[in-house]
């Protein structure tokens, strides 16, 4: 409905994608790990709140730092990639009322350099999609995580964030969630078809494809 937040915008048809993030809803479980810089702190707790699917499967991530220039902390996972763009994404929201208004970052590393989302999410009481895209390396040292990177941003103190549906996928933007447990999960490309007489009688159709709005969107025109 136009003007109504989070209302359906149309028929979603997505390309094939694979979520390489294992334990997508259990950030306190291996292969997830934590790392800190200087006096930064970080911890994770499984099943700490309601996820975006309505069940008690969201992870609580608690991160703290005193000096933004030097302190950091993140929950992260390592994966093997190729020289290509990968998108790291999470659904995040404030754990408590005291966390509303604080910021959180998505972080990627290709084994050499870090990429941190340039527009961190300002936490609210509702879930928002946090994502960052980076060209990864052809190695097994690529990482993706969520937290604070030393020297990035000015947020200090402690932030408690609920994290739901962690995802790392090959591509320049995040797609809809693909839950995982102990192995990567692939989603086949969506295919739309219909036997409805009204649609079959159409002499032409126009479809917008891509990420809308976005510079990579295209318009397809078909004729019967």
C-alpha positions in Angstrom: 0.0 0.0 0.0 1.6 3.3 -1.0 2.7 5.4 2.0 2.3 2.5 4.4 5.7 1.3 5.8 6.7 -2.3 5.2 3.6 -3.0 3.0 4.1 -5.3 0.0 5.4 -3.5 -3.1 4.8 -6.3 -5.6 5.6 -9.8 -6.6 9.1 -10.8 -5.4 11.1 -13.0 -7.8 14.7 -13.6 -6.9 17.8 -15.0 -8.5 19.6 -18.1 -7.2 21.7 -17.4 -4.1 23.6 -19.4 -1.5 23.9 -18.4 2.1 27.5 -19.2 3.2 27.0 -18.1 6.8 26.6 -21.2 9.0 24.4 -21.1 12.1 22.6 -18.0 10.7 20.6 -17.7 13.9 23.2 -18.9 16.5 26.0 -16.3 16.7 27.2 -17.8 20.0 27.9 -21.2 18.3 31.0 -22.3 16.3 32.0 -21.4 13.6 31.1 -17.9 14.9 33.9 -16.4 16.9 34.7 -13.1 18.7 37.6 -10.7 18.4 38.4 -7.4 20.2 40.9 -4.5 19.9 42.5 -2.9 22.9 39.8 -2.5 25.6 36.9 -3.4 23.4 34.5 -6.1 24.6 32.1 -8.5 22.8 29.8 -11.4 23.7 27.0 -13.4 22.1 24.0 -15.3 23.4 21.7 -17.6 21.4 17.9 -17.7 21.6 17.8 -14.3 23.4 14.7 -12.9 21.6 12.2 -13.1 18.8 13.7 -13.2 15.3 12.1 -11.9 12.2 10.3 -15.2 11.6 8.4 -14.7 14.9 10.2 -17.5 16.9 12.7 -17.2 19.8 15.9 -17.7 17.6 17.5 -14.3 17.6 21.0 -13.9 19.0 22.0 -11.1 21.5 25.3 -9.5 20.6 26.7 -7.1 23.3 29.6 -4.9 22.3 31.4 -2.2 24.2 34.2 0.3 23.7 35.6 3.3 25.6 37.8 5.0 22.9 36.3 4.9 19.4 39.7 5.5 17.7 41.3 2.3 19.2 38.7 0.0 20.7 36.7 -2.5 18.7 34.8 -5.8 19.0 32.9 -8.0 16.7 31.3 -11.4 16.2 32.6 -12.9 13.0 32.8 -15.9 10.8 35.5 -17.1 8.3 34.7 -18.4 4.8 36.4 -19.3 1.6 35.6 -17.0 -1.3 36.6 -15.9 -4.8 37.6 -12.5 -6.2 34.1 -11.2 -6.4 31.6 -9.0 -4.5 29.9 -10.6 -1.5 27.2 -9.0 0.6 27.1 -9.5 4.3 23.7 -8.8 5.9 21.8 -9.1 9.2 18.4 -8.1 10.6 19.1 -6.0 13.7 17.1 -4.2 16.4 17.7 -2.7 19.8 17.6 -5.3 22.6 16.2 -2.9 25.2 14.9 0.7 25.3 18.4 1.9 26.4 19.8 0.6 23.1 17.5 2.6 20.9 19.4 5.3 19.0 22.8 3.6 19.2 24.6 2.4 16.1 25.9 -0.9 14.8 28.1 -1.8 11.8 28.5 -4.7 9.4 32.1 -5.5 8.8 33.9 -7.5 6.0 37.5 -8.4 5.5 39.0 -10.1 2.4 42.1 -11.3 4.2 43.9 -8.0 3.5 41.6 -5.0 4.0 38.4 -4.2 6.0 35.2 -2.9 4.6 32.7 -1.3 7.0 29.2 -0.2 6.1 29.4 3.6 5.5 25.9 4.1 6.9 25.6 2.1 10.1 22.2 1.2 11.3 20.7 3.4 14.1 18.9 0.9 16.2 15.2 1.1 16.8 12.7 -1.3 18.4 12.0 -2.8 15.0 14.1 -5.0 12.8 16.1 -3.3 10.0 18.4 -4.8 7.4 22.1 -4.0 7.9 24.4 -4.9 5.0 27.8 -4.3 3.5 29.3 -5.4 0.2 33.0 -6.0 -0.4 35.2 -7.7 -3.0 36.6 -10.7 -1.3 39.7 -12.7 -2.0 40.4 -16.2 -3.5 41.4 -17.5 -0.1 40.0 -19.1 3.1 40.8 -16.0 5.2 37.7 -13.9 4.3 35.6 -12.8 7.2 32.3 -11.1 7.8 31.0 -9.8 11.1 28.9 -7.4 13.1 30.1 -4.9 15.7 32.6 -2.0 16.1 35.7 -1.6 14.0 38.4 0.5 15.7 38.6 4.0 14.2 35.2 3.8 12.6 32.4 5.9 13.9 32.1 7.7 17.2 29.8 5.3 19.1 31.2 4.4 22.6 29.8 2.6 25.6 27.8 -0.6 25.4 25.3 -1.6 22.8 23.0 -4.7 23.0 21.6 -5.7 19.7 19.3 -8.6 18.6 20.6 -10.2 15.5 18.4 -12.4 13.2 19.3 -14.2 9.9 23.0 -13.6 9.3 23.8 -14.0 5.6 26.8 -13.8 3.3 26.1 -14.3 -0.3 27.8 -13.8 -3.7 26.3 -10.6 -5.2 26.1 -6.9 -4.9 23.0 -6.7 -2.7 21.2 -8.8 0.0 18.3 -11.0 -0.9 15.6 -12.5 1.3 16.7 -14.7 4.2 18.1 -18.2 3.7 18.3 -19.9 7.1 21.2 -22.2 7.8 22.4 -24.6 10.4 25.6 -26.7 9.9 25.9 -26.2 6.1 25.5 -23.6 3.5 22.0 -23.5 1.9 21.2 -22.7 -1.7 18.0 -21.2 -2.9 17.1 -21.9 -6.5 16.1 -19.0 -8.8 12.4 -18.1 -8.6 10.3 -18.8 -11.7 7.0 -17.1 -12.3 4.3 -18.7 -14.5 0.6 -18.8 -14.8 -2.2 -20.6 -16.6 -4.7 -17.8 -15.8 -6.7 -17.0 -18.9 -6.7 -13.3 -18.2 -2.9 -13.2 -18.1 -2.5 -15.5 -21.2 -4.8 -13.1 -23.1 -2.6 -10.2 -22.5 -0.9 -8.9 -25.7 2.0 -7.4 -23.8 3.6 -7.0 -20.4 6.1 -4.8 -18.7 8.2 -6.0 -15.7 10.7 -4.1 -13.6 13.6 -6.3 -12.5 16.6 -5.7 -10.2 16.9 -4.0 -6.9 14.3 -1.2 -6.8 15.0 1.6 -6.5 18.5 1.1 -7.8 20.8 1.9 -10.7 20.9 -1.8 -11.7 17.1 -2.0 -12.3 15.9 -2.9 -15.8 12.6 -2.7 -17.7 11.6 -5.7 -19.7 8.9 -5.5 -22.4 7.3 -8.6 -23.7 4.9 -9.2 -26.6 2.5 -12.2 -27.0 
